[in-house]
Amino acid sequence: MAATLREILLAPDVEPAVGDDCYQLIGQELADKSGVSGTALKLAYKTVETFMPGHVEFMVRKLLPDLVDQLDPFWADFRTSGGAEFGDYLTKRGDEVAEALLTVTDAQAAASGRPTVIRAYKSVRGNAGKHITAALPRVGAVVQKYAG
């Protein structure tokens, strides 16, 4: 039986590198953003980093297990489908994958109790699905780097 993404990506010797790559992925995605929604996203990010330095990286590492669990069924299906690039597979199921991942961040935002974080999250939540979908090629590449 094939290992789950949790077993692969969250192994003690692998998880720190996966977390680093995911944090870097956020920076890459932000750098690519433009327009009104991109500006709003960058402002929300800067607000959180200004008021709570290191919070985004902390949250990446905290949410990683739940995000990996949400990606695992997609990974399992990808492995049986014989596709070459997990990012392409995720992109073809963009809305479904984005909503699965947003269940994790929605739950975290609701539980945070931090008004600044909640306001920043709510300001970008409406467009979050499209931003996540845009990031799926990079997400797939990170997963495949370690699990592929």
PyMOL commands that set and color helices and strands:
alter all, ss='L'
color gray80, all
select helices_A, chain A and resi 5-9+15-32+35-51+55-81+86-92+94-112+115-147
alter helices_A, ss='H'
color red, helices_A
deselect
rebuild
show_as cartoon
